[in-house]
Amino acid sequence: MLSINIDQLVEFSKKPALFAAGEKKFWDDPHISKGMLEAHLNPNHDVASRRPAIIDQIVHHLFESGILKHGMKVLDLGCGPGLYAERLYKAGVEVVGLDISERSIEYARRRAKESGLNIDYRCMNFFDMDYTNEFDAVIQIYGELNTFSDAMRDRLLQLVYKALKEDSTFIFDVTTRTHRMKYGLKNGWYIIEGGFWRHGKHLVLEQGFDYPEEDTWLDQYIVVDEYGCKVYRNWFHDYSLDSIKEVLNTAGFNAKYVWNDLTGSPYTSDGEWIAIGAVR
């Protein structure tokens, strides 16, 4: 039987302050991480990771453009189950992959062992990394930089800058306001007997909030089951080319390479994505 605390539900449903935290145990939650791993590995949609054919195109482009080369050492931030790391390793680079999800890292390690791939996977929050001039490139793919507040984003850029060798490249992509306007705000609810959020019966309230002055959106999920009520928040700070360049310049990077996406599509001002190779 679902247990609903109405006062808590009402409080959670109010528009929160910008980048207010939700439930702390999210992507590393034992049940949620199972659903996330399944989503990463599903080749039929782009919910958690891009489809295999697109990932192949991205890796091919990064080598074809000369940004990545055989023998380099690459750091994969938010590596998940190793979809990029495996391809990069097979293309001839040394790879270190970091991810907070123990389930994804265990899967990636198992795959690497079975396939004879010498990839260094580490289960950790990449905000805790402490590398100095160690990598020829750092990658963080599929808009993860969008999910951080300005302060956390700047902190991450400092860590990436420190981890890179001189004249090395941070490769990433971010969404634009065009992308968010295409998909709009989530608003709805459903009751389900086992699903992504919980293994038993639960109620999910989906909400979307827009912060246009900050170019920021929130996808919020209030989940209610027999154990109580919790709120999960996915924040997205979108960028224009000018705004992301300003952020990079402040952090000491130069946006040397710019595309519409990491497959190498030429940049256009109305694109849903901006892909960048920022040189330290």
TATATA-V668873 format. One record per residue. N is the residue number from 0. RES is the residue in three letters. PHI is phi in whole degrees, -180 to 180 (999 if undefined). Layout:
BEGIN
n=N res=RES phi=PHI
n=N res=RES phi=PHI
END
This chain:
BEGIN
n=0 res=MET phi=999
n=1 res=LEU phi=-69
n=2 res=SER phi=-111
n=3 res=ILE phi=-116
n=4 res=ASN phi=-93
n=5 res=ILE phi=-61
n=6 res=ASP phi=-62
n=7 res=GLN phi=-67
n=8 res=LEU phi=-63
n=9 res=VAL phi=-63
n=10 res=GLU phi=-65
n=11 res=PHE phi=-63
n=12 res=SER phi=-79
n=13 res=LYS phi=-73
n=14 res=LYS phi=-64
n=15 res=PRO phi=-81
n=16 res=ALA phi=-64
n=17 res=LEU phi=-55
n=18 res=PHE phi=61
n=19 res=ALA phi=-62
n=20 res=ALA phi=-76
n=21 res=GLY phi=-106
n=22 res=GLU phi=-58
n=23 res=LYS phi=-68
n=24 res=LYS phi=-88
n=25 res=PHE phi=-119
n=26 res=TRP phi=-68
n=27 res=ASP phi=-99
n=28 res=ASP phi=-66
n=29 res=PRO phi=-56
n=30 res=HIS phi=-79
n=31 res=ILE phi=-63
n=32 res=SER phi=-64
n=33 res=LYS phi=-66
n=34 res=GLY phi=-65
n=35 res=MET phi=-66
n=36 res=LEU phi=-62
n=37 res=GLU phi=-61
n=38 res=ALA phi=-67
n=39 res=HIS phi=-59
n=40 res=LEU phi=-89
n=41 res=ASN phi=-75
n=42 res=PRO phi=-81
n=43 res=ASN phi=-100
n=44 res=HIS phi=-150
n=45 res=ASP phi=-113
n=46 res=VAL phi=-64
n=47 res=ALA phi=-110
n=48 res=SER phi=-137
n=49 res=ARG phi=-70
n=50 res=ARG phi=-62
n=51 res=PRO phi=-53
n=52 res=ALA phi=-64
n=53 res=ILE phi=-71
n=54 res=ILE phi=-60
n=55 res=ASP phi=-60
n=56 res=GLN phi=-65
n=57 res=ILE phi=-63
n=58 res=VAL phi=-62
n=59 res=HIS phi=-59
n=60 res=HIS phi=-63
n=61 res=LEU phi=-64
n=62 res=PHE phi=-82
n=63 res=GLU phi=-62
n=64 res=SER phi=-77
n=65 res=GLY phi=88
n=66 res=ILE phi=-68
n=67 res=LEU phi=-106
n=68 res=LYS phi=-140
n=69 res=HIS phi=-56
n=70 res=GLY phi=95
n=71 res=MET phi=-71
n=72 res=LYS phi=-113
n=73 res=VAL phi=-122
n=74 res=LEU phi=-105
n=75 res=ASP phi=-105
n=76 res=LEU phi=-88
n=77 res=GLY phi=70
n=78 res=CYS phi=-71
n=79 res=GLY phi=56
n=80 res=PRO phi=-83
n=81 res=GLY phi=90
n=82 res=LEU phi=-63
n=83 res=TYR phi=-84
n=84 res=ALA phi=-57
n=85 res=GLU phi=-62
n=86 res=ARG phi=-67
n=87 res=LEU phi=-65
n=88 res=TYR phi=-63
n=89 res=LYS phi=-65
n=90 res=ALA phi=-84
n=91 res=GLY phi=108
n=92 res=VAL phi=-115
n=93 res=GLU phi=-84
n=94 res=VAL phi=-126
n=95 res=VAL phi=-116
n=96 res=GLY phi=-116
n=97 res=LEU phi=-117
n=98 res=ASP phi=-156
n=99 res=ILE phi=-81
n=100 res=SER phi=-85
n=101 res=GLU phi=-62
n=102 res=ARG phi=-63
n=103 res=SER phi=-66
n=104 res=ILE phi=-66
n=105 res=GLU phi=-61
n=106 res=TYR phi=-63
n=107 res=ALA phi=-62
n=108 res=ARG phi=-65
n=109 res=ARG phi=-63
n=110 res=ARG phi=-61
n=111 res=ALA phi=-63
n=112 res=LYS phi=-64
n=113 res=GLU phi=-64
n=114 res=SER phi=-98
n=115 res=GLY phi=70
n=116 res=LEU phi=-102
n=117 res=ASN phi=-88
n=118 res=ILE phi=-104
n=119 res=ASP phi=-92
n=120 res=TYR phi=-96
n=121 res=ARG phi=-130
n=122 res=CYS phi=-87
n=123 res=MET phi=-164
n=124 res=ASN phi=-77
n=125 res=PHE phi=-69
n=126 res=PHE phi=-72
n=127 res=ASP phi=-97
n=128 res=MET phi=-71
n=129 res=ASP phi=-147
n=130 res=TYR phi=-105
n=131 res=THR phi=-132
n=132 res=ASN phi=48
n=133 res=GLU phi=-108
n=134 res=PHE phi=-118
n=135 res=ASP phi=-84
n=136 res=ALA phi=-159
n=137 res=VAL phi=-123
n=138 res=ILE phi=-119
n=139 res=GLN phi=-147
n=140 res=ILE phi=-113
n=141 res=TYR phi=84
n=142 res=GLY phi=73
n=143 res=GLU phi=-65
n=144 res=LEU phi=-63
n=145 res=ASN phi=-64
n=146 res=THR phi=-85
n=147 res=PHE phi=-105
n=148 res=SER phi=-64
n=149 res=ASP phi=-58
n=150 res=ALA phi=-65
n=151 res=MET phi=-69
n=152 res=ARG phi=-60
n=153 res=ASP phi=-65
n=154 res=ARG phi=-64
n=155 res=LEU phi=-64
n=156 res=LEU phi=-62
n=157 res=GLN phi=-64
n=158 res=LEU phi=-66
n=159 res=VAL phi=-65
n=160 res=TYR phi=-57
n=161 res=LYS phi=-66
n=162 res=ALA phi=-74
n=163 res=LEU phi=-81
n=164 res=LYS phi=-75
n=165 res=GLU phi=-61
n=166 res=ASP phi=65
n=167 res=SER phi=-100
n=168 res=THR phi=-124
n=169 res=PHE phi=-99
n=170 res=ILE phi=-109
n=171 res=PHE phi=-159
n=172 res=ASP phi=-140
n=173 res=VAL phi=-136
n=174 res=THR phi=-86
n=175 res=THR phi=-110
n=176 res=ARG phi=-61
n=177 res=THR phi=-59
n=178 res=HIS phi=-63
n=179 res=ARG phi=-66
n=180 res=MET phi=-65
n=181 res=LYS phi=-67
n=182 res=TYR phi=-97
n=183 res=GLY phi=70
n=184 res=LEU phi=-97
n=185 res=LYS phi=-85
n=186 res=ASN phi=-151
n=187 res=GLY phi=171
n=188 res=TRP phi=-154
n=189 res=TYR phi=-160
n=190 res=ILE phi=-115
n=191 res=ILE phi=-140
n=192 res=GLU phi=-96
n=193 res=GLY phi=87
n=194 res=GLY phi=-173
n=195 res=PHE phi=-60
n=196 res=TRP phi=-85
n=197 res=ARG phi=-146
n=198 res=HIS phi=-85
n=199 res=GLY phi=-107
n=200 res=LYS phi=-66
n=201 res=HIS phi=-157
n=202 res=LEU phi=-106
n=203 res=VAL phi=-123
n=204 res=LEU phi=-108
n=205 res=GLU phi=-99
n=206 res=GLN phi=-135
n=207 res=GLY phi=-125
n=208 res=PHE phi=-129
n=209 res=ASP phi=-113
n=210 res=TYR phi=-124
n=211 res=PRO phi=-61
n=212 res=GLU phi=-66
n=213 res=GLU phi=-105
n=214 res=ASP phi=52
n=215 res=THR phi=-129
n=216 res=TRP phi=-124
n=217 res=LEU phi=-130
n=218 res=ASP phi=-101
n=219 res=GLN phi=-118
n=220 res=TYR phi=-129
n=221 res=ILE phi=-98
n=222 res=VAL phi=-116
n=223 res=VAL phi=-122
n=224 res=ASP phi=-141
n=225 res=GLU phi=-64
n=226 res=TYR phi=-96
n=227 res=GLY phi=138
n=228 res=CYS phi=-130
n=229 res=LYS phi=-135
n=230 res=VAL phi=-119
n=231 res=TYR phi=-117
n=232 res=ARG phi=-127
n=233 res=ASN phi=-111
n=234 res=TRP phi=-94
n=235 res=PHE phi=-137
n=236 res=HIS phi=-99
n=237 res=ASP phi=-84
n=238 res=TYR phi=-134
n=239 res=SER phi=-102
n=240 res=LEU phi=-62
n=241 res=ASP phi=-63
n=242 res=SER phi=-69
n=243 res=ILE phi=-73
n=244 res=LYS phi=-64
n=245 res=GLU phi=-61
n=246 res=VAL phi=-61
n=247 res=LEU phi=-65
n=248 res=ASN phi=-61
n=249 res=THR phi=-63
n=250 res=ALA phi=-85
n=251 res=GLY phi=96
n=252 res=PHE phi=-101
n=253 res=ASN phi=-119
n=254 res=ALA phi=-75
n=255 res=LYS phi=-73
n=256 res=TYR phi=-116
n=257 res=VAL phi=-137
n=258 res=TRP phi=-137
n=259 res=ASN phi=-74
n=260 res=ASP phi=-156
n=261 res=LEU phi=-79
n=262 res=THR phi=-82
n=263 res=GLY phi=100
n=264 res=SER phi=-61
n=265 res=PRO phi=-57
n=266 res=TYR phi=-67
n=267 res=THR phi=-133
n=268 res=SER phi=-70
n=269 res=ASP phi=-105
n=270 res=GLY phi=-73
n=271 res=GLU phi=-81
n=272 res=TRP phi=-130
n=273 res=ILE phi=-129
n=274 res=ALA phi=-110
n=275 res=ILE phi=-137
n=276 res=GLY phi=-112
n=277 res=ALA phi=-103
n=278 res=VAL phi=-92
n=279 res=ARG phi=-74
END
